[in-house]
Amino acid sequence: MTGRGVGRWLRRHGFSPQRPERRSCRQDQAKAEAWLAEEYPATAARAKEENAVAAWADQCGLRSDTAPPGTSWAPRGQTPPSASTAVASA
């Protein structure tokens, strides 16, 4: 089967090309949401008091030696996670 034929078959069966999410596949979504709801408001308030800026950075986003992930096929409306961001080696 050709590449074009595979793409047609996947589209016919409800798949579409999508960019994977840029987050670690080891991330615990419940813990991240709890941190945003419970701890982050105090951090943001302190930054505002001190006329500071709360900057978001993580080890996955700081790497400059990797190319952004390409597209992958997934069911429509379900963005696939990127396995390439799981391990960030220095």
C-alpha positions as CSV (number, residue, x, y, z in Angstrom):
1,M,0.0,0.0,0.0
2,T,1.4,3.4,-0.9
3,G,1.7,6.3,1.6
4,R,-1.1,8.1,0.0
5,G,-3.3,5.0,0.2
6,V,-2.5,4.6,3.9
7,G,-3.5,8.3,4.5
8,R,-6.8,7.7,2.6
9,W,-7.6,4.6,4.6
10,L,-6.8,6.3,7.9
11,R,-9.1,9.3,7.0
12,R,-11.9,6.9,6.0
13,H,-11.7,5.3,9.4
14,G,-11.9,8.6,11.4
15,F,-8.2,9.4,11.8
16,S,-6.5,12.7,11.0
17,P,-2.9,14.0,11.0
18,Q,-2.2,15.9,14.3
19,R,0.8,17.4,16.1
20,P,1.4,15.6,19.4
21,E,1.0,17.5,22.7
22,R,4.2,19.1,24.1
23,R,4.2,17.5,27.6
24,S,5.9,14.7,29.3
25,C,4.1,11.4,29.0
26,R,5.1,10.8,32.6
27,Q,3.2,13.9,33.7
28,D,0.5,13.1,36.3
29,Q,-2.4,15.3,35.1
30,A,-4.3,15.2,38.4
31,K,-1.2,16.5,40.3
32,A,-0.7,19.2,37.7
33,E,-4.3,20.4,38.1
34,A,-4.1,20.2,41.9
35,W,-0.9,22.4,41.9
36,L,-2.6,24.9,39.6
37,A,-5.6,25.1,41.8
38,E,-3.9,25.0,45.2
39,E,-0.4,26.3,45.1
40,Y,-0.1,28.5,42.0
41,P,-2.5,31.3,43.2
42,A,-0.2,32.0,46.1
43,T,2.8,32.1,43.8
44,A,1.1,34.5,41.4
45,A,-0.1,36.7,44.3
46,R,3.5,36.9,45.7
47,A,4.9,37.8,42.3
48,K,2.3,40.5,41.9
49,E,3.2,41.9,45.4
50,E,6.9,42.0,44.4
51,N,6.2,43.5,40.9
52,A,7.7,40.3,39.5
53,V,6.8,37.9,36.7
54,A,6.1,34.2,37.3
55,A,7.8,32.5,34.3
56,W,7.0,29.0,33.2
57,A,9.8,26.7,32.2
58,D,10.5,23.0,32.3
59,Q,13.4,20.8,31.3
60,C,11.5,19.6,28.2
61,G,11.0,23.2,26.9
62,L,14.6,24.3,27.5
63,R,16.2,21.9,25.2
64,S,17.4,23.4,21.9
65,D,19.0,20.4,20.4
66,T,15.8,18.7,19.3
67,A,13.5,19.4,16.5
68,P,9.8,20.0,17.1
69,P,7.8,16.8,16.8
70,G,6.2,16.1,13.4
71,T,2.6,15.0,12.9
72,S,1.1,11.6,13.8
73,W,-2.2,10.0,13.1
74,A,-4.9,9.8,15.8
75,P,-8.6,9.6,16.0
76,R,-10.2,13.0,15.3
77,G,-10.4,15.2,18.4
78,Q,-7.9,13.1,20.4
79,T,-4.5,14.8,20.3
80,P,-1.7,12.2,20.8
81,P,0.9,12.7,23.5
82,S,4.5,13.0,22.4
83,A,6.6,10.2,23.7
84,S,9.8,12.1,22.7
85,T,9.3,14.5,25.6
86,A,9.3,11.7,28.2
87,V,13.0,11.7,28.8
88,A,15.1,14.8,28.6
89,S,18.8,14.0,28.8
90,A,21.3,16.8,29.2
